[in-house]
Amino acid sequence: MKKFLLSRGRFPTIANNLAQKDLLKKFKKCSEIVHIHETVQIHDHQNISIEDNVVIQVGVVMQPGRKRKITIDKNTSLGPYTVVMGHVIIGKFNMIGPHVVFTGGTHRITNLKKSMRSGGSSFKGGIVLEDDVFIGANATILDGVKIGRGAVVGAGSVVTKNVDSYSIVAGVPAKKIKDRRGLSVIEGE
Ligand SMILES: CC(C)(COP(=O)(O)OP(=O)(O)OC[C@H]1O[C@@H](n2cnc3c(N)ncnc32)[C@H](O)[C@@H]1OP(=O)(O)O)[C@@H](O)C(=O)NCCC(=O)NCCS
């Protein structure tokens, strides 16, 4: 039987009661060690996998939809009020800041004969974050984007294209401003 080690201490937790534990069982997969704030809104649990030591902070919304999936790998944290929609695969040791939006799919806008509301969806393959990525506050990541290992996305960026490993991108649309491999290491850091 699954045993959930619910967070004690640093992060407020999903309520420590049987009803919440039953809720966790609805996921496609959920680790035994997760930290999920009780205000988190989750839709389509059956399409969501969450691995060990994932931290999901206050007000996060996760909504893969019926045909897509969300995967969050080990030791990754989602900051307050982040929204994860559509097909989004998030690797290990990632830090996602507050109010980040992942739009792993969108509305179809090409059919003028129908309202966009009834025109269906458009999909470019979803979003992939490799490992050790840092996404700054208020960034938006669009469908079809892959963010490489060790990359940094600046606060407030709108990421429309793939981001190379170890790049630092910022702005709207996000452009490369630095490469982490060129930065000097300060003693003691
Ligand atoms: C992207 C980031 C890491 C870059 O930090 P840095 O390496 O110290 O960058 P610098 O301050 O040297 O800025 C380099 C250039 O990029 C620009 N820049 C930096 N961050 C930017 C951003 N988020 N959006 C647009 N431009 C940005 C700077 O204005 C500067 O431009 P200039 O050369 O024309 O003067 C940082 O600015 C950032 O956005 N951090 C995220 C903070 C955050 O959201 N924290 C949440 C914690 S949970």
The ligand as an SDF file (V2000), in Angstrom:
LIG
                    3D

 48 50  0  0  0  0  0  0  0  0999 V2000
   17.7710   36.0890  -16.1340 C   0  0  0  0  0  0  0  0  0  0  0  0
   18.5760   36.4400  -14.8860 C   0  0  0  0  0  0  0  0  0  0  0  0
   18.9210   35.1720  -14.1070 C   0  0  0  0  0  0  0  0  0  0  0  0
   19.8410   37.0950  -15.4050 C   0  0  0  0  0  0  0  0  0  0  0  0
   20.5920   37.5320  -14.3180 O   0  0  0  0  0  0  0  0  0  0  0  0
   22.0410   38.1790  -14.5890 P   0  0  0  0  0  0  0  0  0  0  0  0
   22.9170   37.1490  -15.2330 O   0  0  0  0  0  0  0  0  0  0  0  0
   22.5150   38.7620  -13.3240 O   0  0  0  0  0  0  0  0  0  0  0  0
   21.7130   39.2580  -15.7180 O   0  0  0  0  0  0  0  0  0  0  0  0
   22.1110   40.7910  -15.7450 P   0  0  0  0  0  0  0  0  0  0  0  0
   21.4500   41.5010  -14.6330 O   0  0  0  0  0  0  0  0  0  0  0  0
   23.6110   40.8680  -15.8620 O   0  0  0  0  0  0  0  0  0  0  0  0
   21.4160   41.2630  -17.0900 O   0  0  0  0  0  0  0  0  0  0  0  0
   22.0180   41.1040  -18.3770 C   0  0  0  0  0  0  0  0  0  0  0  0
   21.1280   41.8370  -19.3920 C   0  0  0  0  0  0  0  0  0  0  0  0
   19.8840   41.1120  -19.5110 O   0  0  0  0  0  0  0  0  0  0  0  0
   18.7770   41.9460  -19.1630 C   0  0  0  0  0  0  0  0  0  0  0  0
   17.8540   41.1260  -18.3510 N   0  0  0  0  0  0  0  0  0  0  0  0
   18.1300   40.4200  -17.2440 C   0  0  0  0  0  0  0  0  0  0  0  0
   17.0480   39.7860  -16.8030 N   0  0  0  0  0  0  0  0  0  0  0  0
   16.0570   40.0910  -17.6500 C   0  0  0  0  0  0  0  0  0  0  0  0
   14.6940   39.7320  -17.7070 C   0  0  0  0  0  0  0  0  0  0  0  0
   14.1580   38.9220  -16.8190 N   0  0  0  0  0  0  0  0  0  0  0  0
   13.9590   40.2180  -18.7320 N   0  0  0  0  0  0  0  0  0  0  0  0
   14.5090   41.0480  -19.6700 C   0  0  0  0  0  0  0  0  0  0  0  0
   15.8050   41.4100  -19.6550 N   0  0  0  0  0  0  0  0  0  0  0  0
   16.5630   40.9450  -18.6540 C   0  0  0  0  0  0  0  0  0  0  0  0
   19.3680   43.0640  -18.3110 C   0  0  0  0  0  0  0  0  0  0  0  0
   18.5680   44.2240  -18.3850 O   0  0  0  0  0  0  0  0  0  0  0  0
   20.7120   43.2430  -18.9730 C   0  0  0  0  0  0  0  0  0  0  0  0
   20.5470   43.9920  -20.1560 O   0  0  0  0  0  0  0  0  0  0  0  0
   21.6550   45.0680  -20.6580 P   0  0  0  0  0  0  0  0  0  0  0  0
   22.9000   44.2540  -20.9220 O   0  0  0  0  0  0  0  0  0  0  0  0
   21.0520   45.6600  -21.8840 O   0  0  0  0  0  0  0  0  0  0  0  0
   21.8330   46.0160  -19.5240 O   0  0  0  0  0  0  0  0  0  0  0  0
   17.7830   37.3850  -13.9320 C   0  0  0  0  0  0  0  0  0  0  0  0
   17.7360   38.7130  -14.4570 O   0  0  0  0  0  0  0  0  0  0  0  0
   16.3570   36.9170  -13.6790 C   0  0  0  0  0  0  0  0  0  0  0  0
   15.4030   37.2480  -14.4080 O   0  0  0  0  0  0  0  0  0  0  0  0
   16.2300   36.1000  -12.5910 N   0  0  0  0  0  0  0  0  0  0  0  0
   14.9760   35.5150  -12.2070 C   0  0  0  0  0  0  0  0  0  0  0  0
   14.5910   36.0120  -10.8190 C   0  0  0  0  0  0  0  0  0  0  0  0
   13.3450   35.3420  -10.3370 C   0  0  0  0  0  0  0  0  0  0  0  0
   12.3400   35.3130  -11.0090 O   0  0  0  0  0  0  0  0  0  0  0  0
   13.4070   34.7450   -9.1650 N   0  0  0  0  0  0  0  0  0  0  0  0
   12.3300   34.0120   -8.6230 C   0  0  0  0  0  0  0  0  0  0  0  0
   12.8570   33.2490   -7.4790 C   0  0  0  0  0  0  0  0  0  0  0  0
   11.7400   32.0120   -6.9790 S   0  0  0  0  0  0  0  0  0  0  0  0
  1  2  1  0
  2  3  1  0
  2  4  1  0
  2 36  1  0
  4  5  1  0
  5  6  1  0
  6  7  2  0
  6  8  1  0
  6  9  1  0
  9 10  1  0
 10 11  2  0
 10 12  1  0
 10 13  1  0
 13 14  1  0
 14 15  1  0
 15 16  1  0
 15 30  1  0
 16 17  1  0
 17 18  1  0
 17 28  1  0
 18 19  1  0
 18 27  1  0
 19 20  2  0
 20 21  1  0
 21 22  1  0
 21 27  2  0
 22 23  1  0
 22 24  2  0
 24 25  1  0
 25 26  2  0
 26 27  1  0
 28 29  1  0
 28 30  1  0
 30 31  1  0
 31 32  1  0
 32 33  2  0
 32 34  1  0
 32 35  1  0
 36 37  1  0
 36 38  1  0
 38 39  2  0
 38 40  1  0
 40 41  1  0
 41 42  1  0
 42 43  1  0
 43 44  2  0
 43 45  1  0
 45 46  1  0
 46 47  1  0
 47 48  1  0
M  END
$$$$
